Structure formats: structure tokens, C-alpha cells
Amino acid sequence: MTSISRREWVKGMALVTLGSVAFYDLSAQTKPILPTSWKPIEWTKDQDQLLSDWVGIIIPESTIPGAVSLGVPSFVKTMLDDCYEPTAQDAFRKVLNGFRTSLETYVKKPWTQANQAEKEQFLFAMAHGNLGADAQNAMSTLKGLTIQGYTSSEEIMVKYYHYVMAPGFFNGCAPVKKS
């Protein structure tokens, strides 16, 4: 049996560690990050505006900023694109595309003439399943994402939840009190 010095052992362990890191890094580069079936959702201008209106009805502007001014529609689009399966995305898109016509048949007015209360009542009916299961699922998805995006925005977290990124500040010049 041969003996090994500490220096040779440390050198060998360092080489093994660096080799495994390099191998892992090289093997990770050959694998695709995204599945081949993934495609981002293409949003038209009309759908963007409709989604903004929809989110603005859920959390409207008041003395505090509303969901639209805090950028929640872009959060909703990103979450739908990145975190939901294509079947759920298609169902949401189908409900979104039929939203204006459904509202117009529900309140018997064009979209531009319906007031805020009528739009809220329509969304309430969607959430309770009066307009079908797809509309109810789309509404629950939208409400959840809107609330998540709104409450996790910087404006709300800092000003209203008093969130501090790193609590417990360091003051190096504070006098030391002797007891």
C-alpha cells in the first residue's frame, strides 16, 4: 500500500471537482432549454387592449394606482405564455376573443356604451359560471393572475405592505451604549 501526501490528495480532489463541473456544464449546453412544442402566444393589438380593459375592470384606478397602470396586463401575458399549457392558453384565447360579443349580448349594449357597473356585473356572471365552464375557468385564471401581479408589484409591496428588501440596516457609526 502506498501512502499519499495531503498535498497530492487535495490536488486530486480539486481536479475531480473541476472536471465534474466542466462535464456538467458541457452536457447542459447540448440539451435544449425549451421543449420543441413551446411557442410564445402572439397577441394582437385588439387582444392587448381587451386584456387591459379586462384587468382594469378587476382592479380599477382609484386613489391608489390600478392594475393597468402598474403593468399587470404584461404580467398576465407573460404568465400565460410561460406557465400554462397550450390547451389552457387556447381556451383562454377563445374566451378573450369572444369577450366583447358576449358582453354585448349580456348587457344589450355595445362595448363602448357599457358603463363600469355593467362590465363588473358581466365579469361577476362569468366568474359564477353563467356563461359556461370555459369562461369561468378563464375568469378564475385572470382574477388569480391579476391579483398576483398587482400585489407583487413594487408600488404595492413598498408603499402599502411596507416591504423592505433587506431589513435590519447596518449603521457603522452608531454609539455603543454601556450598560
Secondary structure in CASP SS format (residue, H / E / C, confidence):
PFRMAT SS
TARGET T0000
AUTHOR 0000-0000-0000
METHOD secondary structure of the structure
MODEL  1
M C 1.00
T C 1.00
S C 1.00
I C 1.00
S C 1.00
R H 1.00
R H 1.00
E H 1.00
W H 1.00
V H 1.00
K H 1.00
G H 1.00
M H 1.00
A H 1.00
L H 1.00
V H 1.00
T H 1.00
L H 1.00
G H 1.00
S H 1.00
V H 1.00
A H 1.00
F H 1.00
Y H 1.00
D H 1.00
L H 1.00
S H 1.00
A H 1.00
Q H 1.00
T H 1.00
K C 1.00
P C 1.00
I C 1.00
L C 1.00
P C 1.00
T C 1.00
S C 1.00
W C 1.00
K C 1.00
P C 1.00
I C 1.00
E C 1.00
W C 1.00
T C 1.00
K H 1.00
D H 1.00
Q H 1.00
D H 1.00
Q H 1.00
L H 1.00
L H 1.00
S H 1.00
D H 1.00
W H 1.00
V H 1.00
G H 1.00
I H 1.00
I H 1.00
I C 1.00
P C 1.00
E C 1.00
S C 1.00
T C 1.00
I C 1.00
P C 1.00
G C 1.00
A C 1.00
V C 1.00
S C 1.00
L C 1.00
G C 1.00
V H 1.00
P H 1.00
S H 1.00
F H 1.00
V H 1.00
K H 1.00
T H 1.00
M H 1.00
L H 1.00
D H 1.00
D H 1.00
C H 1.00
Y C 1.00
E C 1.00
P H 1.00
T H 1.00
A H 1.00
Q H 1.00
D H 1.00
A H 1.00
F H 1.00
R H 1.00
K H 1.00
V H 1.00
L H 1.00
N H 1.00
G C 1.00
F H 1.00
R H 1.00
T H 1.00
S H 1.00
L H 1.00
E H 1.00
T H 1.00
Y H 1.00
V H 1.00
K C 1.00
K C 1.00
P C 1.00
W H 1.00
T H 1.00
Q H 1.00
A C 1.00
N C 1.00
Q H 1.00
A H 1.00
E H 1.00
K H 1.00
E H 1.00
Q H 1.00
F H 1.00
L H 1.00
F H 1.00
A H 1.00
M H 1.00
A H 1.00
H C 1.00
G C 1.00
N C 1.00
L C 1.00
G C 1.00
A H 1.00
D H 1.00
A H 1.00
Q H 1.00
N H 1.00
A H 1.00
M H 1.00
S H 1.00
T H 1.00
L H 1.00
K H 1.00
G H 1.00
L H 1.00
T H 1.00
I H 1.00
Q H 1.00
G H 1.00
Y H 1.00
T H 1.00
S C 1.00
S C 1.00
E H 1.00
E H 1.00
I H 1.00
M H 1.00
V H 1.00
K H 1.00
Y C 1.00
Y C 1.00
H C 1.00
Y C 1.00
V C 1.00
M C 1.00
A C 1.00
P C 1.00
G C 1.00
F C 1.00
F C 1.00
N C 1.00
G C 1.00
C C 1.00
A C 1.00
P C 1.00
V C 1.00
K C 1.00
K C 1.00
S C 1.00
END
